[in-house]
Amino acid sequence: MGQKLKTMLPAVSAQLEQLFQNTPKTDKTETLAVSDPDLLTRLITVIKPRQEKPDAIAAALLKQFGSLAGVISAPPETLLAATDNDALLAVYFQLVHEAAVRLHRARVKQAGVLADKEQLYRYLRAILSQESVEQVRVLFLDAAHTLLADEMQSRGTVDHTPIYPREVVRRALELKAHYLVLVHNHPSGDPSPSQDDVTMTRHIVQAADIMGITVWDHVIVGGQKLCSLKEEGLF
């Protein structure tokens, strides 16, 4: 299954990204008035046209994972267990999730990372809201706020992950970044910053400032909720 996913994903995602590039951005294209159960049922039907009772499968998956986002971002092994080892559904759900992440990333790049806060937040939710362990990512931006790179710096446990200011600054210098957006998730669903989060942020801010690099924000993702340490006045 893993090899099949790797083979299929780039082509499908590229096609969807190209479709997005050619789609006018209007309010009408921002959302679809379709519920999670209906959308997941339609998705299952597209993947497996002869599938019996796709609505029942959709309902069971939503009950287990809580939302459409939870379904498509679940780990492959978990999806296999939830679908009675249906590799086709598991592969395509992973493809849909990866395509969604890439589409959000494309929108962020087009708008400029700091130009549209809500679009940035949608992207961060897409990549981190369903993670089962803490992950620290850094968005590196140039002087025009264009995204140079979005990289995972570390991956930890359910309630802790290490991050080293020196490594963050070193990578920023390699990329010639002018701005950084720090991001990490709280698998508990509560985005409230801990004292360790605040302390770590301030250390990175100080280290970056010495090299003329600005930490624009540190955003914590907890499920669908977010906390901006900058907006909270914590650094």
C-alpha positions, 0 to 999 in steps of 0.5 A: 500500500505504501508504494502504491500511495507514493506512486499515485500521490504526486500525479493526483496532487499535481493535477489538483494543484493545477486545477486550483491555480486555474480556479478564480478565487471568489467567495463562492469557491471558498466552501461547499454547502455539503455536510461531512456525512454527505461529502464522505459518502460521495467520496466513497462512491467516487472511489468505489462506485459499486460499494454497497451502503456507502452512507453507512460506511461514512457514518461509521468512519465519522463516528470513529474519527469525529470529522471528515478531517479526522478520517482523511488524515488518520494514519494508514494503518488506522484507516485499514483497521477501520475499513476492514483492510480496504486498502483502496479507501485508505490510499485514496483518503491519504491522497485526498488529505495530501492534496488538501494540504498542498492546495492550502499551501498553494493558497498561502504561497499565492497570498503571501504567508502574512497577508491572509491570516485565516488562510494560513490558519487553515493550512496549519490546521490541515497539517497539524490538527489531527497529529497524535504526537507533538510536532514542531514546524517552522515556516521560513519567509523571505523579506517579501513574506513569501514562503521559502520552506515549511519544515518539521524541526522535531517530533516528540510525544503526546505532550512534549517535543524538543526544539533547539534555537541554534538549529532553527537559526542555522536553518534560517541563515541557510535559507536566507530567511528574514522572518520565521513563523513557529508552529506546533500542535497540542494533541490534547486539543487545547492550544493554550501555551504552557510556560515551557512553550513561552520560554522556548519561544522567547529563546528562539526570538532572542537567538534569531534577533541577534542574526537580524531574523524576526520571529513573526509569530508562534502558533499552537494548533489544538484540534480546530482551535489555535492560539497565537502567542504574538496576539496573546502578548507572550513575546 
